[in-house]
């Protein structure tokens, strides 16, 4: 395969999003500061179920702001924080109120201001396709109120209604109804006033055509209207109104290349070229590996911490914005929902700290250098499961060498680099670069900022 080149981009008003790692937090499980609402909560550290609550809250997140800074986090994406009965809060009962278990409006304001002081932005989850059974309009609809029934999709003789994915607890909203549209306009206006920076759009392809386009146009002056991130597992061509998109392809192809060996370096680069060419600005694609909807990265790597580290490192250095699911930076284990939503440890053990120290190298690199946020991508060498590539902007060049296989791969090269070996063994002598099994190395050149 010929080597590939992906063009860099210029600065604009979304540099705050490009320039670092986006950290996804499941609010009930990240951190908790004791308060009067703690009665009946699960003991922190116990295994999660679909029903139990651990009481993670805004004060707890604010107390870990120094940790987020050390990890070089630039933005946080919260799964839903609005009033809802379930621990995941995708069954919203009131979009205009915060979930009391998370804290008060004053505590949320304090969190936003503290994170803003640290140059960390907040992105909220726009779950506008569906609500929960306790949503007042849905309760009125069940009692037969005609205007309220028009907020949903009722059909059939026995109060049947459309849901999201067949979940009866989450009725689908009728986003062609102007009352519904105006309601969510109020929602976005209200939370923009708190200083949030953007929205992640939950299952937007299921909303009425034109719903988000209308909101985008109507709310043009809002700061949080400048960045919408659309959830889209595969239907990218249906998304015309968001600046960024959640790239779940990245998870599959990175794991195929690093761990499963279903893809070699050529396959990985072909897919990288494909998805970056599908979006107008590839530097804004949100590359996703772990999330609240999937098994933990460590489990997807069958417990192999080297492969988990390689996956995170590769995601930090390819074009686009890397998303880090809370706990993946310490190799927190977990199978699929609900096990992937374990509590973040109150005190890290030595193994967790060791893994974290390796991950910090890449998160800080990603947050520091323009060549990774705006720069071009050039593959230099590739064969089988070995790859050498360069990211560059101006004089700043960052090289990565990676071999995910169990045999040595050698290349004739013009590179004369003093590699910093992160894992394994990498040699660069006499015009030959030699990548030993399970090896990862970096070289940073002329990058002073």
N, C-alpha and C positions, 0 to 999 in steps of 0.2 A: 504494500500500500504506500502511496505517496504520503509525505508528511503534510499535515494540515496546518492552516493558519486561520485564526479567528481574530477579527479586527477589534481593537480597543475602542473605547468611547470617550466622549468629552464630558466635562463637568456640567452639572445643572442643579436644579433645586432639589433633586432626590439623592444628592451625594450622601446625606445623613443615613440613608438606607443602604447604599452600596458599600459604605466604608467599614463595615464590621459584621459581626456575627449576630444573627437573630436567634434569640433563646426562647423556646416554647415552654411555658409553665402551665401545668394543670393545677389551678390555685388551691384545691383542697389538700394537695400532697407536697408542696414545696417547703414551706416553713410556717411555724405557728408560734405566735406570742400569746401567752395565756390571757383570757378575758372572761367576762361573766357568762358568755355563751358556751362554755366548754362542757357543760353537763351532757352526758350521754355519748360523748365522742369515743371513737376507737382509740386504743393506746397507740401512740406514734411508733411506727416500726412494725406493727402487726401487718399481716398480709391483707391486701384490699379485696373486697367483694364488690358486687354491683350495688349493694345497698348501704355499706357502712360509710361513715364520715370521720375524717381525721381532724378537721377544723383548721386547715391551713388558711392564713388570712393576710390582709394587707400589711398589718404591723409586722408580721413575720417576714414577709418579703422585704420590707424596708430595712429590717434588722440585718438582712444579708446583702445589703447594697455594696459593701466593701468586697464581698466575694464576687459579685457580678462584675465589679470594676477590675478585679484581678484577672478575671477570665476574659476580659476585653469585650464584654457584651456591649453592643451599641443599641439594640432594640429588643424589647420583650413582646412576644405574642402570647396573650392570655386566652386560654379557652374560656367559655362564657363566665361572666361575673355578675349577670343580672339575676334577679330573684327567680328561683326555680326549686322544685322539690327534690330532684335527683342530685347525686354528688357530681355528675358530669355537667349539669346545668344546661344541657341542650334542650330541655323541656321547659322553656321560659314561661313564667307566669306573669311577669311584668318587666318590660324592657326599659321602663323609666325609673326603676328602682334597683339598687344594688342588693345582692344576696346578703341578708343581715349577718350570716355566719362569717362572711368575709370581712365585715367591718362597716363602718359608717361612711357617709360621704366625706366627712372631715378627714377620716383616715385615708380614704382613697386620694383626696386632694394632697395630703401630706406625702403620700407615696409618689404621686406624679411629680410634685415639686422637687422632692429629693432626687429622684431619678433624672429629672431634667437638669438639675444642678451638676450631675455626674455625666451629662450628655448621653443619657439613655432614654430612648423614646418608648412609648407604650402603644401597642396595636391591639385593638379589641376584636372579638369574634362577632361578626354580623350574621346571626342565625335568623335570617328573615324569610326563609322558605317555609318554616314550620315553627310552631310554638308548643306549649305543653297543655295537658288537659285542664290545668287550673287557670289558664288564661281566661280572664273574665268574659271576653266576647265568646269564647268557646262554650263556657258554662251556660250563657244566655242562649246560644245557638241550640244546645241540647234541650233546653226548655221550650224551644220552638219559636224564638224571636226571629222574624223574617230578615230583618236588617243584619242581625248578627250571623245568621246562617250564610249570608252572602259573603262573609269574611272567609269562608271555608268552601270545601268541595263536597257537599252532601249529595247523596244519590241513593236510590233504592227505597224500599218500603220500611226499613227498620233502622233509620238513622245512620246508615252506612256513610263513611266519609273517607276521603283520601288521606293517607298518612305519608310519612317519610320512611321508606324502606319497610313498610308493613308494621311499624311500631305504633300500636294504638295510643300510646301515651304521647305521641307527637303528631297531632293533626296538621296537615298541610294548609298553609294560608293561601287565600285567593289573591295573588299579587296583581291581578288585573282589575281589582276593585280599587277605585281611587281613594276610598277611605283607608284602606290598608296602606296604600302608597303614602298618603299624607301622614299616617301614624308613624311610619318608619322614617319619614323626613324629620318629624319631631324628635325621634330617637337619636338620629345622627346629629342634629343640631344640639341637643342637650349634652351629649357626651363630648362633642367637640369643645364645648365651653369649659371642660375640665382640663383641656390641654393635651388630649391624646393626639398621636401623630398619624394614625391610619386605621384601616379596617381589613380584616381577613374575612372573605365572603364564603360562607358555608353553603355547600351544594348549590351554587348560583345557577347552574345549567337547568335546574328544575323550576326556576321562577318563570313568570310570564315574560315572553320576549318584550324587551323595551323597559322592563321594570328598573333595572339598575342603570340603564342609559338615562332614564328620566331623572333618577336621583342624582346621578353624576352632574347633569346639566343644572338642575335646580339648586344644588349645593356647591356650585363652582367656587364661591369665595372662601369656603371653609378650609382651614389648614389640613384637617384630617381627610379631606376630599382629594388631596394630592397623591395619596398612595392607597390604592386598594390592591389586595392580594387575593386572587381567586383560587379557591380549591378547584382543581380540575385534574382528575386522575388520568384522563386521556383526551377529553374533548376540548382541546385548546382552541380549535377553530370557532367554537361557539362563544368565546370570551372576547368581547370587543371594548369593554368599558373599564378594564382594570390595567394598572401600570405593571403589575407583577403577577406571576402565576406560580402555584405550588408544583414543583417538578418532582413528581413521584417516580418518573422514569430514572432519575438519578440514583435513587435507592436501589432499584433493581439492577442497573448496569454496574454500579460500583460494587455491589455484593457479588454479581456474576464474575467480575474481573478479579476482585481481591480474594474472595473466599470460596465461592461455589465452583469457580473455574468453568462456568458455562460460556464465558466470553474471554477472548484473549485481548491483547492491547489494541489490535486492529478493530475488533468489534466495539471496544469501549470508545475509541476515537470516532468511529463512524456514528455511533449514537450521540456522542457529544456534539459533533458537527450538525447532526440532524436537529437536535432539540434547540441548539443555539440559533439555527437558521429559521426556526419556526416562530421566533418572537422578535419583534422589532428591535428591542434593546436587550441583548442577552445578559448584560451586566445586572439586570433587575430580576432575572429568573431566580426564584427561591428554591434552591436545591435541597431536597428533603430526604433524610435517611430514616431516622427514628421519628415516631410521633405517637400521640395518644391512641391512634387507631391501629397500631401495628405492634408485633412483638418488639421487645427491646433489641437494640443493635447487638449487644453481646449475645443474646439468644439466637439472633439471625446468623451470627458467626459461630454458632454451636459452642460457645464458651471460649473461643480463641481470642484472647485479648490483643495479640499482635494484629490479627486481621481486623479487629474492631478499631484499633488505633490507625491502621493503614486506611480504613474506610473514612474515618473522620479527617485524616490528614489530606487525602485526595480531594474530599469535598471542600476543604478550605482553600485549595489552590486552583481549582478549575473555574472558568468564568461563571459568574452568577453570585448570588448571596447565599452563604451556607446557613442552614437552619440546624440548631443544636437542641435536641429534646432534653429537658432537664434530667440530669442523672446519667446520661450517656457519657458525659465527660469524666465520670468516675467508674465507668463500666458497671452501672447498676443493672442487675439481671431482671428479667420479667418476660413471661409469655404474653400472648395476646390479651386484649381487654377482658377482665379488669387487671390482670397481673402486671401489665405494662405501666400501671398508674400507682406504683408503690411510693411510699413516702421517701423524701430525700433525707439521708441520715443527719441526725443532729451533730454527730461527731464522726469525722471520717477516720477509717482505719488506715494502716500503713499501705496496704495494697491500693486502696482508693486514692490516697494521696500521691502514690507513685504514678498511677495512671493519669491522674489529674495534671501532674507536673509535665508529663509528655504532651498532653492535649493543649495545655496553656501555651506551649511553644508555637503551636499552629494558630490558635485563636489570636494571640498577640501579633504574630506575623501578618495575619489577615487584616487586622485592624490598623496596622501601622503603615503598610506600604500600598501606594497608589497602583503599583504594577499588578496587584491582586484584585483591586476593586474596579479599576478602569482599564487595565492594560490588555495588550494583545496576548494571544496564546499561540505557541508554535511547538509542534512535536518535532523532536530532533532524532531520536532513535526509538525503534520499537521492534520487538520480536517476541512471539509467543506471549508470555505473561510478564514481560519486562518492558519498561517505558521510561524514556527521558524526555522531559519537556521544559519549556521556558515561558515565563510570564514577564512582560516588559512594558515599561512606560518611561519614555525619555531614556536616561542613562541607567535607570534602575532595572536590574534583571534578577529574577529569582528562578533557580533551576531546581527541579525535583527529579530524582532517580528512584525508581521503584521496581522491585522484582517480587511478584507474589507467588512464584512457583518454587519448587523444591530442587531446582538445578541451576547451575551457573549459566548466565547469559553474558556474552562479551560482544562489544561493538568496536569497530574502528572509528576513531573520533578525532575531531580537531579541538575538542574541549580540553582545556588544562585547568581544572578546577580543584580547589582544596576542599573537598566535600566534608560537610559536617554529617557524620553518620549517626542517624537516630536509632536505627535497628539493623542488625546483621552486619554485612561487610561489603564495602564498595571501594574499588581500587581504580585509579585513573593514572596510568603510567605508560610512557612510550607509545602514545597514540592509541591506546586500548583502554576502554572503560569496562570494568568487570563487575557485574552485579551478582553477588552470591545469593543463595536461597533466602527468601523472606528478608529482603534488605530494603532500607529506605534511607535516603540521604538528601540533604539540601545544600545549596550554595547561593548566598545572597551577595550580589555584586553592585557596588555604587549606589546603594540604597541608604541614604542618610535621613529620609523622612517617610 
